[in-house]
Amino acid sequence: MRIDVPTAVDRGRYPEARTPWERDEWRADALGWAERALAAHGLRETGARKARLRPWSVLVRLSVEDGRAVWFKANAPGSAFEAALTEALAGWVPGRVLAPLAVDAARGWVLLPDGGALFRDVLDTATGSAADPRAWEEPLRQYAAVQRALTPHVGEIAALGVPGAPAAVLPDLFDLAVRDNTALEPGERDTLRALRPRLAGWCEELAATGIADTLDHSDLHDGQLFAPEQGRYTFFDWGDALIGHPFHSFLIPARAARERFGPEVLPRLRDAYLEQWTGDGHTRTELRRALSLAWRLGAIGRAGAWGRLFPGTADDLGGAGDPEGAYWLRELAAEPPL
């Protein structure tokens, strides 16, 4: 392994979080694996490394020839399935996800090519008519098509270790989250438990729509997809993924679009996303109702994702009691905007 390569380290808002990066042996093993994988593709490093350390992943940018970049990623155990899932998705929905250069499924390691411009950066640099409030419509259409294409593969996705969160088990997941999240005040916990009967009814109603479970990205904000060219999008970062009702996925992109463009964009985005399901015998009213239910219930998956941390970080960040998880539990009581 090249030991002379300088590495800049970004710890973000988590300077005390413990990750495997802190262990010399792990770091040497991981970077050595990445170097060998690069060599297998005829690539070599040409510049400094940049490590992005978070309680849930280690991400290292490796500079290669022609100014390009390759990315090494290691997930926490709760999201270690992402490496194998990324590889499988590249076969099931080619062109819609990044095709990995190398995968070590047993260790949850993946080496990825650069995907081009982030959708967030495209939105940030858009001016005038290019700053279009309809910008999310086509990405959502394409993402919904990906979900539809993955429906026959749900059993295989589950076998890779992706957690299941179908509507029927959401009340149980809710109970565990409310019980274990120590960031909730006693009064908040009482309020949430009082909501439980209504929540169970929403879950039953959502399940009764008959829309098949599939892969839910669960965190599809504008920094989780690439826009390498006009009209083409590739989706990545599947570490928070779940198997459940597809419409849960609408929650995060819709919130991102609302924050950027205002609430008036939501009806058009909703209808763009639902286009993929209009040919299955469901009325538009039924689909919109299901999306409203899924918007609210998607908060359960978001709350649970904050438990997927590296061992040793739970004490620093609160683990199941992390304020982020508590925030999403509180959101269950908020009326959906659609």
Sine and cosine of phi, psi and omega as CSV:
sin_phi,cos_phi,sin_psi,cos_psi,sin_omega,cos_omega
0.00,0.00,0.61,-0.80,0.06,-1.00
-0.96,0.27,0.91,-0.42,-0.04,-1.00
-1.00,-0.07,-0.08,1.00,-0.07,-1.00
-1.00,-0.07,0.08,1.00,-0.06,-1.00
-0.99,0.12,0.88,-0.47,0.02,-1.00
-0.93,0.36,0.53,-0.85,-0.01,-1.00
-0.76,-0.65,0.86,-0.52,0.14,-0.99
-1.00,0.04,0.68,-0.73,-0.09,-1.00
-0.89,-0.46,0.79,-0.61,0.05,-1.00
-0.92,-0.40,0.88,-0.48,0.02,-1.00
-0.96,-0.27,-0.02,1.00,0.07,-1.00
0.83,0.56,-0.72,-0.70,-0.02,-1.00
-1.00,0.05,0.20,0.98,-0.12,-0.99
-0.79,-0.61,0.87,0.49,-0.07,-1.00
-0.90,0.43,-0.38,0.92,-0.05,-1.00
-0.98,-0.18,-0.04,1.00,-0.04,-1.00
-0.91,0.41,0.67,-0.74,-0.02,-1.00
-0.99,-0.13,0.81,-0.59,0.01,-1.00
-0.77,-0.63,0.24,-0.97,0.04,-1.00
-0.88,0.47,-0.35,0.94,-0.01,-1.00
-0.83,0.56,-0.48,0.88,-0.05,-1.00
-0.94,0.35,-0.27,0.96,-0.05,-1.00
-1.00,-0.08,0.85,-0.52,-0.06,-1.00
-0.84,0.54,-0.69,0.73,-0.06,-1.00
-0.90,0.43,-0.70,0.72,0.02,-1.00
-0.89,0.45,-0.70,0.72,-0.04,-1.00
-0.89,0.46,-0.69,0.73,0.01,-1.00
-0.90,0.43,-0.65,0.76,0.00,-1.00
-0.90,0.43,-0.73,0.69,-0.05,-1.00
-0.91,0.41,-0.73,0.69,-0.03,-1.00
-0.95,0.33,-0.54,0.84,0.10,-1.00
-0.90,0.44,-0.67,0.74,0.06,-1.00
-0.87,0.49,-0.68,0.73,0.00,-1.00
-0.90,0.44,-0.66,0.75,0.00,-1.00
-0.90,0.44,-0.67,0.74,0.01,-1.00
-0.91,0.41,-0.61,0.79,0.04,-1.00
-0.92,0.40,-0.64,0.77,0.08,-1.00
-0.87,0.50,-0.73,0.69,-0.02,-1.00
-0.87,0.50,-0.60,0.80,0.02,-1.00
-0.89,0.45,-0.39,0.92,0.04,-1.00
-0.98,-0.20,0.21,0.98,0.01,-1.00
0.95,0.32,0.45,0.89,-0.04,-1.00
-0.91,-0.42,0.45,-0.89,0.10,-1.00
-0.61,-0.79,0.44,-0.90,0.01,-1.00
-0.95,0.30,0.56,-0.83,-0.03,-1.00
-0.76,-0.65,0.06,1.00,-0.04,-1.00
-0.30,-0.95,-0.25,-0.97,-0.07,-1.00
-0.94,0.35,0.41,-0.91,0.10,-0.99
-0.99,-0.15,0.44,-0.90,0.09,-1.00
-0.77,-0.64,0.88,-0.47,-0.02,-1.00
-0.97,-0.23,0.75,-0.66,0.05,-1.00
-0.92,-0.40,0.95,-0.32,-0.10,-1.00
-0.97,-0.25,0.81,-0.58,0.05,-1.00
-0.72,-0.69,0.33,-0.94,-0.02,-1.00
-0.87,0.49,-0.26,0.97,-0.06,-1.00
-0.93,-0.38,-0.19,0.98,-0.02,-1.00
-0.29,-0.96,0.38,-0.93,0.19,-0.98
-0.90,-0.43,0.82,-0.57,-0.03,-1.00
-0.81,-0.59,0.80,-0.60,-0.05,-1.00
-0.81,-0.58,0.83,-0.55,0.07,-1.00
-1.00,0.04,0.83,-0.56,0.01,-1.00
-0.93,-0.37,0.84,-0.55,0.03,-1.00
-0.99,0.16,0.73,-0.69,0.05,-1.00
-0.80,-0.60,-0.09,-1.00,-0.10,-0.99
-0.84,0.55,0.39,-0.92,0.09,-1.00
0.88,0.47,0.45,0.89,0.06,-1.00
0.96,0.29,0.18,0.98,-0.02,-1.00
-0.99,0.12,0.16,-0.99,0.02,-1.00
-0.72,-0.69,0.50,-0.87,0.13,-0.99
-0.78,-0.63,0.53,-0.85,-0.14,-0.99
-0.86,-0.51,0.81,-0.58,0.15,-0.99
-0.99,-0.11,0.71,-0.71,0.03,-1.00
-0.71,-0.71,0.71,-0.70,0.12,-0.99
-0.82,-0.57,0.80,-0.60,-0.02,-1.00
-0.99,-0.12,0.40,-0.92,0.20,-0.98
-0.89,0.46,0.37,-0.93,-0.07,-1.00
-0.80,0.60,-0.60,0.80,-0.03,-1.00
-0.93,0.37,-0.26,0.97,0.03,-1.00
-0.84,-0.55,0.27,0.96,-0.07,-1.00
-0.89,0.47,-0.33,0.94,0.04,-1.00
-0.89,0.46,-0.30,0.96,-0.13,-0.99
-0.86,0.51,-0.59,0.81,-0.02,-1.00
-0.87,0.49,-0.80,0.60,0.00,-1.00
-0.92,0.40,-0.60,0.80,0.01,-1.00
-0.90,0.44,-0.68,0.73,0.02,-1.00
-0.86,0.51,-0.67,0.74,0.02,-1.00
-0.90,0.44,-0.69,0.72,-0.01,-1.00
-0.91,0.40,-0.66,0.75,-0.01,-1.00
-0.88,0.47,-0.59,0.81,0.01,-1.00
-0.88,0.48,-0.46,0.89,0.07,-1.00
-1.00,0.09,-0.58,0.81,-0.06,-1.00
-0.99,0.16,-0.62,0.79,-0.02,-1.00
-0.75,-0.66,0.89,0.45,-0.06,-1.00
-0.86,0.52,0.62,-0.78,0.00,-1.00
1.00,0.05,-0.27,0.96,0.00,-1.00
-0.99,-0.17,-0.20,0.98,0.03,-1.00
-0.69,-0.72,0.26,-0.97,0.09,-1.00
-0.95,0.30,0.73,-0.68,0.09,-1.00
-1.00,0.05,0.89,-0.46,-0.08,-1.00
-0.92,0.38,0.49,-0.87,0.10,-1.00
-0.99,0.15,-0.52,0.86,0.01,-1.00
-0.36,-0.93,0.47,-0.88,-0.02,-1.00
-0.62,-0.78,0.72,-0.70,0.22,-0.98
-0.88,-0.48,1.00,-0.03,-0.11,-0.99
-0.90,0.44,-0.58,0.82,-0.05,-1.00
-0.90,0.44,-0.55,0.84,-0.02,-1.00
-0.97,-0.23,0.00,1.00,0.02,-1.00
0.94,0.34,0.56,0.83,-0.02,-1.00
-0.95,-0.31,0.60,-0.80,0.05,-1.00
-0.56,-0.83,0.58,-0.81,0.07,-1.00
-0.90,-0.44,0.84,-0.54,-0.14,-0.99
-0.85,-0.53,0.58,-0.81,0.13,-0.99
-0.96,0.27,0.28,-0.96,0.11,-0.99
-0.94,0.35,0.63,-0.78,-0.07,-1.00
-0.99,-0.15,0.07,1.00,-0.03,-1.00
1.00,-0.09,-0.44,-0.90,-0.07,-1.00
-0.95,0.30,0.74,-0.68,0.14,-0.99
-0.93,0.37,0.59,-0.80,0.05,-1.00
-0.84,0.54,-0.62,0.78,0.02,-1.00
-0.86,0.52,-0.68,0.73,-0.01,-1.00
-0.92,0.38,-0.60,0.80,0.06,-1.00
-0.88,0.48,-0.70,0.72,0.02,-1.00
-0.91,0.41,-0.64,0.77,-0.04,-1.00
-0.91,0.41,-0.54,0.84,-0.05,-1.00
-1.00,-0.05,-0.12,0.99,0.00,-1.00
-0.94,0.33,0.66,-0.75,0.04,-1.00
-0.72,-0.69,0.33,-0.94,0.05,-1.00
0.85,0.53,-0.73,-0.68,-0.03,-1.00
-0.92,0.39,-0.35,0.94,0.01,-1.00
-0.94,0.33,-0.40,0.92,0.05,-1.00
-0.99,0.17,0.94,0.35,-0.19,-0.98
-1.00,-0.01,0.84,-0.55,0.04,-1.00
-0.90,0.44,-0.19,0.98,0.07,-1.00
-1.00,0.03,0.12,0.99,-0.15,-0.99
-0.85,0.52,-0.51,0.86,-0.02,-1.00
-0.98,0.18,-0.21,0.98,-0.14,-0.99
-0.89,0.46,-0.76,0.65,-0.04,-1.00
-0.93,0.36,-0.67,0.74,0.11,-0.99
-0.83,0.56,-0.63,0.78,0.00,-1.00
-0.93,0.36,-0.61,0.80,0.08,-1.00
-0.87,0.50,-0.72,0.69,-0.05,-1.00
-0.93,0.36,-0.62,0.79,0.04,-1.00
-0.91,0.42,-0.66,0.75,0.05,-1.00
-0.87,0.48,-0.61,0.79,0.04,-1.00
-0.90,0.44,-0.62,0.79,0.08,-1.00
-0.88,0.48,-0.71,0.71,0.01,-1.00
-0.87,0.50,-0.68,0.73,0.02,-1.00
-0.88,0.48,-0.69,0.72,-0.03,-1.00
-0.91,0.42,-0.43,0.90,-0.06,-1.00
-1.00,0.02,-0.17,0.99,-0.04,-1.00
-0.81,0.58,-0.68,0.74,0.01,-1.00
-0.93,0.37,-0.20,0.98,-0.09,-1.00
-0.97,-0.23,0.21,0.98,-0.09,-1.00
-0.85,0.53,-0.66,0.75,0.02,-1.00
-0.88,0.48,-0.66,0.75,0.03,-1.00
-0.92,0.38,-0.61,0.79,0.02,-1.00
-0.90,0.43,-0.69,0.72,0.03,-1.00
-0.88,0.48,-0.62,0.78,-0.02,-1.00
-0.91,0.42,-0.37,0.93,0.04,-1.00
-0.98,0.18,-0.15,0.99,0.03,-1.00
0.97,-0.24,0.12,0.99,0.03,-1.00
-0.94,0.35,0.79,-0.62,-0.06,-1.00
-0.90,0.43,0.52,-0.85,0.05,-1.00
-0.99,-0.13,0.69,-0.73,0.05,-1.00
-0.62,-0.79,0.82,0.57,0.05,-1.00
-0.91,0.40,0.32,-0.95,-0.08,-1.00
-0.82,0.58,-0.58,0.81,-0.07,-1.00
-0.90,0.43,-0.43,0.90,-0.05,-1.00
-0.97,-0.23,-0.07,1.00,-0.02,-1.00
-0.85,0.52,-0.63,0.78,0.05,-1.00
-0.86,0.51,-0.62,0.79,0.03,-1.00
-0.92,0.38,-0.65,0.76,0.04,-1.00
-0.90,0.44,-0.62,0.78,0.06,-1.00
-0.87,0.49,-0.73,0.68,-0.01,-1.00
-0.85,0.53,-0.71,0.71,-0.01,-1.00
-0.90,0.43,-0.68,0.73,-0.03,-1.00
-0.90,0.43,-0.68,0.74,0.00,-1.00
-0.92,0.39,-0.64,0.77,-0.01,-1.00
-0.91,0.42,-0.66,0.75,-0.19,-0.98
-1.00,-0.07,-0.25,0.97,-0.09,-1.00
-0.99,0.12,0.97,-0.24,-0.07,-1.00
-0.98,0.20,-0.09,1.00,0.06,-1.00
-0.98,0.19,-0.20,0.98,0.04,-1.00
-0.98,0.20,0.68,-0.74,0.14,-0.99
-0.96,0.28,0.44,-0.90,0.00,-1.00
-0.81,0.59,-0.66,0.76,0.01,-1.00
-0.91,0.41,-0.59,0.81,0.05,-1.00
-0.92,0.40,-0.65,0.76,0.02,-1.00
-0.90,0.44,-0.65,0.76,0.04,-1.00
-0.89,0.45,-0.67,0.74,0.01,-1.00
-0.88,0.47,-0.68,0.73,-0.01,-1.00
-0.92,0.38,-0.65,0.76,0.02,-1.00
-0.91,0.41,-0.54,0.84,0.08,-1.00
-0.93,0.38,-0.42,0.91,0.03,-1.00
-0.98,0.21,-0.25,0.97,-0.16,-0.99
-0.83,0.56,-0.70,0.72,0.02,-1.00
-0.87,0.49,-0.66,0.75,0.05,-1.00
-0.91,0.42,-0.64,0.77,0.00,-1.00
-0.88,0.47,-0.67,0.74,0.04,-1.00
-0.88,0.48,-0.62,0.79,0.06,-1.00
-0.91,0.42,-0.65,0.76,0.05,-1.00
-0.88,0.47,-0.65,0.76,0.01,-1.00
-0.89,0.45,-0.68,0.73,0.02,-1.00
-0.89,0.45,-0.67,0.74,0.00,-1.00
-0.91,0.41,-0.66,0.75,0.01,-1.00
-0.90,0.43,-0.69,0.72,0.01,-1.00
-0.89,0.46,-0.56,0.83,-0.06,-1.00
-0.94,0.34,-0.22,0.98,0.04,-1.00
-0.92,0.39,-0.38,0.93,0.06,-1.00
0.98,0.20,0.19,0.98,0.04,-1.00
-0.99,0.16,0.81,-0.59,-0.15,-0.99
-0.92,0.40,0.60,-0.80,0.12,-0.99
-0.90,0.43,0.47,-0.88,0.05,-1.00
-0.41,-0.91,-0.27,-0.96,-0.02,-1.00
-0.98,0.19,0.77,-0.63,0.05,-1.00
-0.92,-0.39,0.92,-0.40,0.01,-1.00
-0.83,0.55,-0.67,0.74,0.12,-0.99
0.99,0.17,-0.21,0.98,0.00,-1.00
-0.52,-0.85,0.72,0.69,-0.14,-0.99
-1.00,0.10,0.93,0.36,0.10,-1.00
-1.00,0.06,-0.03,-1.00,-0.13,-0.99
-0.96,0.28,-0.06,1.00,0.13,-0.99
-0.99,-0.16,0.18,0.98,-0.06,-1.00
-0.90,-0.44,0.30,0.95,0.11,-0.99
-0.55,-0.84,0.51,-0.86,0.05,-1.00
-0.98,-0.17,0.49,-0.87,0.09,-1.00
-0.79,-0.61,0.96,0.29,-0.12,-0.99
-0.93,0.38,-0.38,0.92,0.05,-1.00
-0.40,-0.92,0.28,-0.96,-0.08,-1.00
-0.83,0.56,0.83,-0.56,0.09,-1.00
0.99,0.12,0.03,1.00,0.00,-1.00
-0.85,-0.53,0.71,-0.71,-0.07,-1.00
-0.69,-0.72,0.61,-0.79,0.10,-0.99
-0.81,-0.59,0.66,-0.75,-0.13,-0.99
-0.96,-0.28,0.61,-0.79,-0.05,-1.00
-0.52,-0.86,-0.01,-1.00,0.02,-1.00
0.90,0.44,0.97,0.23,-0.09,-1.00
-0.98,-0.19,0.35,0.94,-0.09,-1.00
-0.93,0.36,-0.32,0.95,0.05,-1.00
-0.98,-0.18,0.17,0.99,-0.15,-0.99
-0.89,0.45,0.46,-0.89,0.06,-1.00
-0.67,-0.75,0.29,-0.96,0.22,-0.98
-0.97,-0.25,0.87,-0.49,-0.03,-1.00
-0.12,-0.99,-0.31,-0.95,0.00,-1.00
-0.90,0.44,0.76,-0.65,-0.07,-1.00
-0.86,0.50,-0.51,0.86,-0.15,-0.99
-0.94,0.34,-0.25,0.97,0.10,-1.00
-0.85,0.53,-0.50,0.87,-0.06,-1.00
-0.90,0.44,-0.35,0.94,-0.07,-1.00
-0.94,0.33,-0.41,0.91,-0.14,-0.99
-0.83,0.56,-0.80,0.60,-0.14,-0.99
-0.95,0.31,-0.76,0.65,0.04,-1.00
-0.89,0.46,-0.58,0.82,0.00,-1.00
-0.91,0.41,-0.65,0.76,0.05,-1.00
-0.91,0.42,-0.64,0.77,0.02,-1.00
-0.90,0.44,-0.68,0.73,0.01,-1.00
-0.92,0.39,-0.63,0.77,0.03,-1.00
-0.89,0.46,-0.65,0.76,-0.01,-1.00
-0.91,0.42,-0.60,0.80,-0.05,-1.00
-0.99,0.14,-0.66,0.75,-0.17,-0.98
-0.92,-0.40,-0.21,0.98,-0.03,-1.00
0.98,-0.19,0.32,-0.95,-0.11,-0.99
-0.92,0.38,-0.29,0.96,-0.02,-1.00
-0.92,0.38,-0.25,0.97,0.01,-1.00
-0.98,0.19,-0.29,0.96,-0.19,-0.98
-0.89,0.45,-0.70,0.72,-0.01,-1.00
-0.86,0.51,-0.65,0.76,0.02,-1.00
-0.92,0.39,-0.65,0.76,0.02,-1.00
-0.91,0.42,-0.66,0.75,0.05,-1.00
-0.84,0.54,-0.75,0.66,-0.06,-1.00
-0.94,0.35,-0.56,0.83,0.06,-1.00
-0.89,0.45,-0.69,0.72,0.00,-1.00
-0.91,0.42,-0.63,0.77,-0.09,-1.00
-0.97,0.23,-0.17,0.99,-0.03,-1.00
-0.80,0.59,-0.59,0.81,-0.06,-1.00
-0.92,0.39,-0.30,0.95,-0.07,-1.00
-0.94,-0.34,0.13,0.99,-0.08,-1.00
-0.98,0.21,-0.24,0.97,-0.04,-1.00
-0.99,-0.12,0.24,0.97,-0.09,-1.00
-0.97,-0.25,0.28,0.96,0.02,-1.00
1.00,0.04,0.07,1.00,0.05,-1.00
-1.00,-0.04,0.64,-0.77,0.06,-1.00
-0.98,0.22,0.32,-0.95,0.04,-1.00
-0.88,0.48,-0.61,0.79,0.02,-1.00
-0.89,0.46,-0.67,0.74,0.01,-1.00
-0.90,0.44,-0.69,0.73,-0.02,-1.00
-0.91,0.42,-0.66,0.75,0.01,-1.00
-0.91,0.41,-0.63,0.78,0.05,-1.00
-0.89,0.45,-0.69,0.72,0.01,-1.00
-0.89,0.46,-0.63,0.78,0.01,-1.00
-0.91,0.41,-0.62,0.78,0.03,-1.00
-0.90,0.45,-0.69,0.72,0.05,-1.00
-0.89,0.46,-0.70,0.71,-0.04,-1.00
-0.92,0.39,-0.55,0.84,0.07,-1.00
-0.83,0.56,-0.77,0.64,-0.04,-1.00
-0.92,0.39,-0.75,0.66,-0.11,-0.99
-0.96,0.29,-0.34,0.94,0.05,-1.00
-0.87,0.49,-0.34,0.94,0.03,-1.00
-0.89,0.45,-0.44,0.90,0.00,-1.00
-0.91,0.42,-0.71,0.71,0.04,-1.00
-0.89,0.45,-0.63,0.78,0.02,-1.00
-0.91,0.41,-0.64,0.77,0.03,-1.00
-0.89,0.46,-0.66,0.75,-0.02,-1.00
-0.93,0.37,-0.47,0.88,-0.06,-1.00
-0.89,0.45,-0.42,0.91,-0.03,-1.00
-0.96,0.28,-0.03,1.00,0.11,-0.99
-1.00,-0.02,-0.06,1.00,-0.05,-1.00
-1.00,-0.02,0.97,0.25,-0.07,-1.00
-0.86,-0.51,0.33,-0.94,0.11,-0.99
-0.89,0.45,0.57,-0.82,0.08,-1.00
-0.83,0.56,0.69,-0.73,0.01,-1.00
0.99,-0.12,-0.19,0.98,-0.01,-1.00
-1.00,-0.07,-0.26,0.97,-0.09,-1.00
-0.87,0.49,-0.64,0.77,-0.01,-1.00
-0.92,0.40,-0.58,0.81,-0.01,-1.00
-0.93,0.36,-0.65,0.76,-0.18,-0.98
-0.95,-0.31,-0.02,1.00,0.00,-1.00
0.99,-0.11,-0.17,0.98,0.01,-1.00
0.81,0.59,-0.82,-0.58,0.01,-1.00
-0.90,0.43,-0.32,0.95,0.01,-1.00
-1.00,-0.08,0.26,0.97,-0.01,-1.00
-0.86,0.51,0.65,-0.76,0.00,-1.00
-0.84,0.54,-0.49,0.87,0.03,-1.00
-0.90,0.44,-0.69,0.72,0.05,-1.00
-0.89,0.46,-0.63,0.77,0.02,-1.00
-0.91,0.42,-0.61,0.79,0.04,-1.00
-0.84,0.54,-0.72,0.69,-0.05,-1.00
-0.93,0.36,-0.55,0.83,0.07,-1.00
-0.90,0.44,-0.65,0.76,0.04,-1.00
-0.89,0.46,-0.54,0.84,-0.03,-1.00
-0.90,0.44,-0.34,0.94,0.02,-1.00
-0.88,0.47,-0.43,0.90,-0.01,-1.00
-1.00,0.07,-0.13,0.99,-0.04,-1.00
-1.00,0.10,0.66,-0.75,0.05,-1.00
-0.94,0.34,0.76,-0.65,0.05,-1.00
-0.87,0.49,0.54,-0.84,-0.03,-1.00
-0.99,0.17,-0.02,1.00,0.00,-1.00
-0.79,-0.62,0.00,0.00,0.00,0.00
